[in-house]
């Protein structure tokens, strides 16, 4: 009888088959109530999975903390009585954390992207006077020198020191050498909803600092212009397409506006590019995400207080730009894909949060008030060729009033989902919060030995002795 095993750490180029299957039982991370004197933490008030599925950022707004996790996959192989077998398990290792200073709020808005040898993490931090800034940290995932440092000499003074509502990091890549956006570029979007503007910064890798690229000014203050933002590189790679949400626009009907921005930082609003809610108080644009599907921009928008066929059922709509003609010069505008998706019950508030895969073919939407605030998320697939949206599966939170689905995030291939439930309680009734991570049948195709990360413990159910950690490349 012989046994052997290896344990593997994911780092950058994991090749995952995009195959629909049953969701695996979730990995659950729980907040630490000792971080707050009241014992209430609300871990999971914000979540973001990097598009390559390697990193996870979690915010706890009451606890005043942000935690960065790195994904580790444990692969065990065995040869037992003539039978070969392989199993895998995964853990999310906390590698970096930030805490708020007295009187500060941190952890309600954050964003993460993977970069060479690690990740960039953006957070917003503000104090009781509503002044604040955006901080971006670089995490070095080197095996021999794990570290984190702030990007640039100081925090980014976005929004003229006012309370910026949203932050988003985006990586773009243009293959064409003719594109003015050729190569890999990292962007930072800061939505300054109190001022009604969005500031876009570009990372200068030479000096390792974000520099202003353009400011987009909303038509009026008080509409929450900049509550949510999204950015993609357009089909011809000659301009950026930027989406900006105004959920309080027009008596809180809400709206989403999209813009073209050229390499010189000149932005113009796209013709027929303002989408809006049907009735007052629907908050269209409260949640929003955008991607590209076979050259066609795809926009997913949540309206958590839409009445649908009842009261505050909430709704989600999916749009394609100029579908089926992706040529932006045709000015066909946004066209809805499929039918509007409504919540199941009154006060479900579907559309509290949404997230879409990089290829625009899969998205997740949450209903945090479903079944006495147990909450749930729903997974959908988009078929651009047929112009429809298909519901794939649901997952409901375990406990009432936990607000499962308060925040959701989907990786780039649509195989890893993180779902926040910030009011998950302890036995003593403290809202510590939790985050559940779901996986759809991963395939580990590249395993490169990296023996520097030997460990001594065997994961639950492993049929063998662990020998070393491996890096998935």
C-alpha positions in Angstrom: 0.0 0.0 0.0 1.5 3.3 -1.1 0.2 6.9 -0.6 1.4 10.3 -1.7 -0.1 13.7 -2.2 0.6 17.3 -3.2 -1.0 20.6 -2.2 -1.3 23.4 -4.8 -1.6 27.1 -4.7 -3.2 29.0 -7.5 -1.3 32.1 -8.7 -2.0 33.4 -12.2 -2.8 31.3 -15.3 -5.3 28.8 -14.2 -7.0 27.2 -17.2 -10.7 26.6 -16.1 -13.2 24.8 -18.4 -16.3 26.9 -18.7 -18.7 24.0 -18.1 -22.0 24.3 -16.3 -22.4 21.9 -13.5 -23.8 21.8 -10.0 -22.3 24.3 -7.5 -19.9 22.8 -5.1 -20.6 23.3 -1.4 -19.4 26.8 -0.5 -16.3 27.7 1.4 -17.4 30.1 4.2 -15.4 32.9 5.7 -16.7 34.5 9.0 -16.0 37.9 10.5 -14.2 38.4 13.7 -16.4 40.3 16.3 -13.4 41.1 18.5 -12.4 43.7 15.9 -15.3 46.0 17.0 -16.2 47.0 20.6 -19.9 46.4 20.0 -19.2 42.9 18.7 -21.0 43.8 15.4 -18.7 43.5 12.4 -20.8 43.0 9.2 -18.1 41.1 7.4 -19.2 40.8 3.8 -20.7 44.2 3.4 -18.5 44.4 0.2 -16.9 41.6 -1.8 -14.8 41.5 -5.0 -13.2 38.5 -6.7 -10.4 39.3 -9.1 -11.3 38.4 -12.7 -8.8 35.5 -12.8 -10.3 34.1 -9.6 -7.1 34.2 -7.6 -7.8 36.9 -5.0 -10.8 37.9 -2.9 -11.3 41.2 -1.1 -13.9 41.5 1.7 -15.0 44.6 3.6 -16.6 44.9 7.0 -18.0 48.4 7.2 -19.0 48.3 10.9 -15.8 46.5 11.8 -13.8 49.0 9.8 -11.7 46.4 8.1 -10.7 45.1 4.7 -9.2 41.7 4.3 -7.4 40.3 1.2 -7.4 36.6 0.6 -5.3 34.5 -1.8 -6.8 31.3 -3.2 -5.1 28.0 -2.5 -6.1 24.8 -4.1 -5.1 21.5 -2.4 -4.7 18.6 -4.8 -4.2 15.2 -3.3 -3.2 12.1 -5.4 -3.0 8.6 -4.1 -2.3 5.1 -5.2 -4.1 2.7 -2.9 -4.4 -1.0 -3.5 -3.9 -0.6 -7.2 -6.3 2.3 -7.7 -5.3 5.8 -8.7 -7.3 8.7 -7.3 -7.2 12.4 -7.1 -9.1 14.9 -4.9 -9.0 18.6 -4.4 -10.0 21.0 -1.8 -9.4 24.8 -1.5 -8.8 27.4 1.1 -8.7 31.2 1.0 -5.7 32.4 2.9 -5.8 35.9 4.5 -2.7 37.6 3.4 -3.3 41.3 4.0 -5.7 43.5 6.0 -6.5 47.2 6.5 -8.2 48.8 9.5 -9.9 52.1 9.9 -8.6 54.9 12.2 -10.9 56.2 15.0 -13.9 58.0 13.4 -13.2 56.5 9.9 -15.3 54.2 7.8 -13.5 51.7 5.6 -14.8 48.5 4.0 -18.1 49.5 2.4 -16.6 50.0 -1.1 -13.6 48.2 -2.6 -12.2 46.7 -5.8 -9.4 44.3 -6.7 -7.5 43.3 -9.9 -4.7 40.8 -10.5 -1.4 42.2 -11.8 2.0 40.7 -12.4 3.2 38.9 -9.3 0.2 39.9 -7.2 -2.8 42.2 -7.0 -4.0 45.8 -6.6 -6.6 46.6 -4.0 -8.5 49.9 -4.0 -10.6 51.0 -1.0 -12.3 54.2 0.0 -11.8 55.7 3.4 -13.7 58.6 4.9 -14.3 60.2 8.3 -17.2 61.7 10.2 -17.0 64.9 8.3 -17.5 63.0 5.1 -14.0 63.9 3.8 -11.9 61.1 2.6 -9.8 59.7 -0.2 -9.1 56.5 -2.2 -6.2 54.3 -1.4 -4.7 51.7 -3.7 -2.4 49.0 -2.3 -0.1 46.6 -4.2 0.1 43.1 -2.9 3.3 41.2 -3.8 2.4 37.5 -4.0 6.0 36.3 -4.3 6.6 33.1 -2.3 9.8 34.5 -0.8 8.7 38.1 -0.2 5.0 38.6 0.4 4.3 42.3 1.1 1.8 45.1 0.6 2.5 48.8 0.0 0.5 51.8 -1.1 0.7 52.7 -4.8 2.1 56.2 -5.2 3.4 58.5 -2.6 0.0 59.2 -0.9 -3.7 58.4 -1.0 -5.5 59.6 -4.2 -7.4 62.8 -3.4 -10.4 61.8 -5.5 -13.6 63.7 -5.3 -11.9 66.9 -4.0 -11.8 65.3 -0.5 -15.6 64.7 -0.4 -17.2 61.3 0.3 -16.6 59.3 -2.8 -19.3 56.6 -3.1 -17.7 54.0 -5.5 -14.3 52.7 -6.5 -13.5 50.3 -9.3 -10.2 48.9 -10.7 -10.3 47.6 -14.3 -7.6 46.0 -16.4 -7.8 46.4 -20.2 -5.8 44.7 -22.8 -5.5 45.5 -26.5 -3.9 43.0 -28.8 -3.7 45.4 -31.8 -0.5 47.5 -31.9 -2.6 50.1 -33.8 -4.8 50.7 -30.8 -3.9 53.8 -28.7 -4.7 51.6 -25.7 -2.2 48.8 -26.7 -0.9 46.4 -24.1 -2.1 46.1 -20.5 -3.5 49.1 -18.7 -5.0 49.4 -15.2 -7.7 52.0 -14.6 -9.2 53.4 -11.4 -12.7 54.9 -11.4 -13.8 57.0 -8.4 -17.5 57.8 -8.4 -18.1 61.1 -6.5 -21.8 60.9 -6.1 -22.1 63.8 -3.7 -20.5 66.1 -6.4 -22.1 64.4 -9.4 -18.9 63.4 -11.2 -16.6 60.5 -11.9 -12.9 60.7 -12.0 -10.8 58.2 -14.0 -7.2 57.6 -13.3 -4.6 55.6 -15.3 -1.7 53.6 -13.6 1.7 54.9 -14.7 3.8 51.8 -14.2 7.1 53.7 -14.6 6.5 55.7 -11.4 4.0 53.3 -9.9 1.3 55.9 -9.4 -2.2 56.6 -10.7 -2.5 59.8 -12.7 -5.7 61.7 -13.7 -7.0 60.7 -17.1 -10.5 62.4 -17.4 -13.3 63.7 -15.2 -16.9 63.1 -16.4 -19.4 65.6 -14.9 -23.0 64.7 -14.5 -25.8 67.0 -15.6 -26.9 67.8 -12.1 -26.1 67.1 -8.4 -28.4 65.1 -6.2 -29.0 62.2 -8.6 -26.1 60.1 -7.2 -24.3 60.3 -10.5 -21.3 58.0 -9.9 -23.0 55.6 -7.5 -21.7 52.8 -9.7 -19.3 52.7 -12.6 -18.0 50.3 -15.2 -15.4 50.5 -18.0 -14.5 48.2 -20.9 -12.3 48.6 -24.0 -14.5 49.0 -27.0 -14.7 46.4 -29.9 -12.3 48.3 -32.2 -9.9 49.0 -29.2 -9.9 52.6 -30.2 -11.8 54.0 -27.2 -13.1 53.2 -23.8 -16.7 52.7 -23.0 -17.8 53.9 -19.6 -21.1 53.4 -17.8 -22.2 55.5 -14.9 -25.2 55.0 -12.7 -27.6 57.6 -11.3 -30.0 55.6 -9.1 -31.7 58.8 -7.6 -32.3 60.5 -11.0 -35.8 61.6 -11.9 -37.6 61.0 -8.6 -35.4 58.0 -8.0 -36.5 56.2 -11.2 -32.7 56.0 -11.7 -30.7 56.0 -14.9 -27.5 54.7 -16.5 -25.5 56.8 -18.9 -22.7 55.5 -21.2 -19.8 57.4 -22.7 -17.0 57.0 -25.3 -13.6 58.2 -24.2 -10.7 58.5 -26.6 -7.0 58.2 -25.8 -6.7 62.0 -25.2 -9.3 61.7 -22.4 -12.1 63.4 -24.4 -15.4 61.8 -23.5 -18.8 62.2 -25.2 -22.1 60.7 -24.2 -23.3 58.0 -26.6 -26.3 58.7 -28.7 -29.4 57.0 -27.2 -27.2 55.9 -24.4 -29.3 56.8 -21.3 -31.4 54.0 -19.8 -33.9 54.6 -17.1 -36.3 53.0 -14.7 -40.0 52.7 -15.5 -41.5 54.3 -12.4 -40.5 56.5 -9.5 -38.5 55.0 -6.6 -37.2 52.0 -8.5 -33.5 53.0 -8.1 -32.5 51.7 -11.6 -28.7 51.5 -11.6 -28.3 50.8 -7.9 -26.3 47.8 -9.1 -24.6 47.6 -12.5 -21.8 45.8 -14.3 -20.6 45.7 -17.9 -18.6 43.3 -20.2 -18.1 42.4 -23.8 -19.6 39.3 -25.6 -18.1 38.6 -29.0 -17.5 42.3 -29.5 -20.9 43.4 -28.3 -20.9 45.4 -25.0 -23.3 43.8 -22.5 -24.8 45.8 -19.6 -26.6 44.3 -16.5 -28.6 46.7 -14.4 -30.4 46.1 -11.1 -33.4 48.0 -9.8 -33.9 46.6 -6.2 -37.1 48.6 -5.5 -38.8 48.0 -8.8 -42.4 46.8 -8.2 -42.6 44.4 -11.1 -45.9 42.6 -10.6 -46.0 43.4 -6.9 -44.2 45.6 -4.3 -40.4 46.0 -4.2 -39.9 42.7 -5.9 -36.9 44.2 -7.6 -35.8 43.6 -11.2 -32.7 43.1 -13.4 -32.4 44.0 -17.0 -29.7 42.9 -19.6 -28.8 45.1 -22.5 -26.6 44.7 -25.6 -25.1 47.7 -27.4 -26.4 47.9 -30.9 -27.3 44.2 -30.8 -26.9 42.5 -33.1 -24.8 45.1 -34.8 -21.8 45.9 -32.6 -20.6 48.8 -34.8 -20.8 51.9 -32.5 -20.9 54.2 -35.5 -24.4 52.9 -36.2 -25.7 54.5 -33.0 -28.2 51.8 -32.6 -28.1 52.3 -28.8 -28.8 49.9 -26.0 -31.3 47.1 -26.8 -32.8 44.9 -24.1 -31.8 41.2 -24.2 -34.6 38.8 -23.2 -37.3 39.9 -20.8 -36.9 41.9 -17.6 -36.2 39.6 -14.7 -38.4 40.2 -11.6 -38.1 39.1 -8.1 -40.0 36.1 -6.9 -41.9 37.7 -4.0 -42.9 41.1 -2.7 -40.0 42.9 -1.1 -37.3 40.4 -2.4 -35.4 43.4 -3.8 -33.8 41.5 -6.7 -31.0 43.6 -8.2 -29.4 44.7 -4.9 -26.1 43.6 -6.5 -25.1 42.1 -9.8 -21.8 40.9 -11.4 -21.0 39.7 -14.9 -18.2 37.5 -16.3 -15.6 39.0 -18.7 -17.2 37.4 -21.8 -20.6 38.7 -20.9 -22.2 35.2 -21.0 -22.9 34.6 -17.3 -24.0 36.9 -14.5 -25.2 36.7 -11.0 -27.9 38.8 -9.3 -29.0 38.9 -5.6 -32.2 39.3 -3.7 -31.1 40.1 -0.2 -34.6 40.2 1.4 -35.8 36.9 0.0 -37.7 34.8 2.6 -37.5 37.0 5.6 -34.1 38.3 4.6 -32.4 35.0 4.3 -31.5 36.3 0.9 -30.4 34.4 -2.3 -28.4 34.8 -5.4 -29.5 33.7 -8.9 -27.2 32.6 -11.7 -28.0 33.3 -15.4 -26.5 32.8 -18.8 -26.9 35.2 -21.8 -27.2 33.9 -25.3 -26.5 36.8 -27.6 -27.1 34.9 -30.8 -30.7 34.1 -29.7 -31.2 37.3 -27.7 -32.3 35.7 -24.5 -31.4 35.2 -20.9 -31.6 31.7 -19.2 -32.0 31.1 -15.5 -29.5 28.5 -14.4 -29.8 28.1 -10.6 -30.5 29.7 -7.2 -28.9 29.4 -3.8 -30.7 30.6 -0.7 -29.0 31.9 2.5 -29.2 29.6 5.6 -30.5 32.0 8.2 -33.2 34.6 8.4 -32.1 38.3 8.5 -28.6 37.4 7.4 -29.0 39.5 4.2 -27.3 36.8 2.1 -26.6 38.5 -1.3 -26.0 42.0 0.1 -22.9 41.9 -2.0 -21.9 39.5 -4.9 -18.9 39.1 -7.2 -18.2 36.8 -10.1 -14.8 36.0 -11.6 -13.9 36.5 -15.3 -14.9 33.1 -16.5 -18.0 32.9 -14.4 -16.8 29.9 -12.3 -16.2 31.5 -8.9 -18.8 33.5 -7.0 -18.4 35.3 -3.7 -21.6 36.2 -1.8 -21.7 38.4 1.3 -24.1 38.0 4.2 -23.1 40.8 6.6 -25.8 40.1 9.2 -24.9 36.5 9.8 -25.1 36.2 13.6 -23.3 34.4 16.3 -25.2 32.4 19.0 -25.2 35.6 21.1 -26.9 37.6 18.3 -23.9 39.6 17.1 -23.8 40.5 13.4 -20.3 39.2 12.6 -21.1 38.6 8.9 -19.9 35.9 6.5 -18.9 35.4 2.9 -19.6 32.2 0.9 -17.5 31.2 -2.1 -19.1 28.9 -4.7 -17.3 27.1 -7.4 -18.5 25.5 -10.7 -16.4 22.4 -11.6 -12.9 23.8 -11.9 -10.3 22.0 -14.0 -6.7 22.3 -12.8 -4.7 21.9 -16.0 -1.3 23.3 -15.1 0.6 22.3 -12.0 4.2 23.5 -11.4 6.1 22.3 -8.3 6.9 25.0 -5.8 8.4 23.1 -2.7 9.2 26.3 -0.8 5.7 26.2 0.6 5.7 22.9 2.4 3.0 22.3 5.0 2.4 19.6 7.5 -1.4 19.3 7.9 -3.7 17.1 5.9 -6.9 18.6 4.6 -10.1 16.9 5.7 -10.8 13.8 3.6 -7.4 13.6 2.0 -6.3 10.0 1.5 -2.6 10.6 1.8 0.3 12.5 3.4 0.8 16.0 2.0 4.2 16.6 0.6 4.4 20.1 -0.8 2.5 23.1 -2.2 2.3 23.7 -5.9 1.8 26.8 -7.9 -1.0 26.7 -10.6 0.3 28.7 -13.6 
